[in-house]
Amino acid sequence: MAQLAQDGLPSCPIEGETDLVNLLVACGLANSRRIARELLAAGAISLNGVLKQDEQLSANEWLFGRYLLLRRGKKLYHLVIST
């Protein structure tokens, strides 16, 4: 996963617990919390390749305990790294 960040995949480090709405805004995949909620409701967000429609993140969704791969739409990817 660290290789993806080195290869140019947009990434952002985060600290502490957060929900998916705040994560989408922090990474720049949504301009506001309202837009992030609308994207989730429309089924436009996938987390680690699985469509996600609720705002909660669980500990087992983190890959290797520290990575999340977010996708908005078909082509916009973002790697989240927990520090």
NUMAR-490563 format. One line per 10 residues: number of its first residue (from 1); their letters; for each residue x negated, y, z of N, C-alpha, C. Coordinates in steps of 0.1 Angstrom, whole numbers, plus 5000, padded with zeros to 4 digits. Layout:
% NUMAR-490563
NUM> a> X,Y,Z,X,Y,Z,X,Y,Z ~ ... .
***
This chain:
% NUMAR-490563
1> maqlaqdglp> 4992,4988,5000,5000,5000,5000,4991,5013,5000 ~ 4980,5012,5007,4972,5024,5007,4966,5027,4993 ~ 4965,5016,4985,4960,5018,4972,4970,5026,4963 ~ 4983,5025,4966,4993,5033,4959,4991,5048,4961 ~ 4988,5052,4973,4985,5066,4976,4973,5070,4969 ~ 4962,5062,4968,4950,5066,4961,4952,5067,4946 ~ 4962,5059,4941,4964,5059,4927,4973,5070,4922 ~ 4978,5079,4931,4985,5091,4927,5000,5090,4930 ~ 5005,5080,4937,5019,5079,4941,5021,5090,4951 ~ 5031,5099,4950,5033,5109,4960,5035,5102,4974 .
11> scpiegetdl> 5029,5108,4984,5030,5102,4997,5031,5113,5008 ~ 5036,5109,5019,5036,5119,5030,5035,5111,5043 ~ 5027,5116,5052,5025,5110,5065,5036,5115,5075 ~ 5042,5107,5083,5051,5111,5093,5047,5106,5107 ~ 5051,5113,5117,5049,5109,5131,5062,5107,5138 ~ 5062,5096,5146,5074,5094,5155,5086,5088,5147 ~ 5097,5087,5155,5109,5081,5150,5117,5092,5142 ~ 5123,5088,5131,5132,5097,5123,5142,5089,5116 ~ 5153,5095,5112,5163,5088,5104,5160,5091,5089 ~ 5167,5084,5080,5165,5085,5066,5168,5098,5060 .
21> vnllvacgla> 5178,5105,5065,5181,5119,5060,5169,5128,5062 ~ 5164,5129,5075,5153,5137,5078,5140,5133,5070 ~ 5139,5120,5067,5127,5115,5060,5128,5120,5045 ~ 5140,5120,5039,5142,5124,5025,5138,5139,5024 ~ 5142,5147,5034,5140,5161,5033,5125,5164,5035 ~ 5119,5157,5045,5104,5159,5048,5095,5155,5036 ~ 5099,5145,5029,5091,5141,5017,5094,5148,5004 ~ 5105,5156,5004,5108,5164,4993,5117,5157,4983 ~ 5122,5146,4986,5132,5139,4977,5146,5145,4977 ~ 5148,5153,4988,5161,5161,4989,5158,5175,4994 .
31> nsrriarell> 5164,5185,4989,5162,5199,4993,5168,5202,5007 ~ 5178,5195,5011,5185,5198,5023,5191,5185,5029 ~ 5195,5185,5041,5201,5174,5048,5214,5170,5041 ~ 5222,5180,5037,5235,5178,5030,5233,5170,5017 ~ 5223,5175,5009,5220,5168,4996,5215,5154,4999 ~ 5207,5152,5009,5202,5138,5013,5214,5129,5016 ~ 5224,5134,5024,5235,5126,5027,5243,5123,5014 ~ 5245,5132,5005,5252,5130,4993,5245,5119,4984 ~ 5231,5120,4984,5224,5110,4976,5226,5096,4982 ~ 5226,5095,4995,5228,5082,5002,5242,5077,4999 .
41> aagaislngv> 5252,5086,5000,5266,5081,4997,5268,5077,4982 ~ 5260,5083,4973,5262,5080,4959,5254,5068,4955 ~ 5246,5062,4964,5238,5050,4961,5226,5054,4953 ~ 5221,5066,4954,5209,5070,4946,5196,5067,4953 ~ 5196,5062,4965,5184,5060,4973,5182,5046,4975 ~ 5169,5041,4972,5166,5027,4976,5154,5028,4985 ~ 5154,5018,4994,5143,5017,5004,5136,5004,5002 ~ 5124,5003,4998,5116,4991,4996,5124,4982,4985 ~ 5130,4989,4976,5137,4981,4965,5151,4977,4967 ~ 5156,4981,4979,5170,4978,4983,5178,4990,4984 .
51> lkqdeqlsan> 5190,4991,4977,5199,5003,4979,5202,5005,4993 ~ 5202,5018,4997,5204,5021,5011,5215,5032,5012 ~ 5225,5030,5020,5236,5039,5021,5238,5044,5035 ~ 5232,5039,5045,5233,5044,5058,5221,5052,5062 ~ 5222,5060,5073,5211,5069,5076,5201,5063,5086 ~ 5204,5051,5092,5195,5046,5102,5184,5037,5096 ~ 5172,5038,5102,5161,5030,5099,5158,5021,5110 ~ 5155,5008,5107,5152,4999,5117,5137,4995,5116 ~ 5132,4990,5127,5117,4987,5127,5113,4977,5117 ~ 5122,4967,5113,5118,4957,5104,5118,4962,5089 .
61> ewlfgrylll> 5123,4974,5087,5122,4979,5073,5109,4985,5069 ~ 5100,4987,5079,5087,4992,5076,5078,4981,5072 ~ 5072,4983,5060,5063,4973,5054,5050,4973,5062 ~ 5045,4962,5066,5032,4961,5074,5033,4970,5086 ~ 5044,4973,5091,5046,4981,5103,5043,4996,5101 ~ 5040,5001,5089,5037,5015,5087,5040,5021,5074 ~ 5046,5014,5064,5048,5019,5051,5063,5018,5047 ~ 5068,5028,5040,5082,5027,5034,5080,5032,5019 ~ 5087,5025,5010,5087,5030,4996,5101,5035,4993 ~ 5102,5048,4991,5115,5054,4988,5116,5056,4973 .
71> rrgkklyhlv> 5128,5054,4968,5130,5058,4954,5144,5065,4953 ~ 5143,5077,4945,5155,5084,4943,5158,5083,4928 ~ 5170,5078,4924,5173,5076,4910,5165,5064,4904 ~ 5161,5066,4892,5154,5055,4885,5139,5056,4886 ~ 5134,5068,4886,5119,5070,4884,5112,5078,4894 ~ 5118,5083,4904,5112,5092,4914,5109,5084,4927 ~ 5096,5080,4928,5091,5072,4940,5083,5081,4950 ~ 5083,5076,4962,5076,5083,4972,5072,5073,4983 ~ 5059,5073,4987,5054,5064,4998,5053,5072,5011 ~ 5059,5066,5021,5059,5072,5035,5050,5064,5043 .
81> ist> 5040,5071,5050,5031,5064,5058,5033,5069,5073 ~ 5035,5059,5082,5037,5063,5096,5023,5063,5102 ~ 5020,5074,5109,5007,5076,5115,5008,5073,5130 .
***
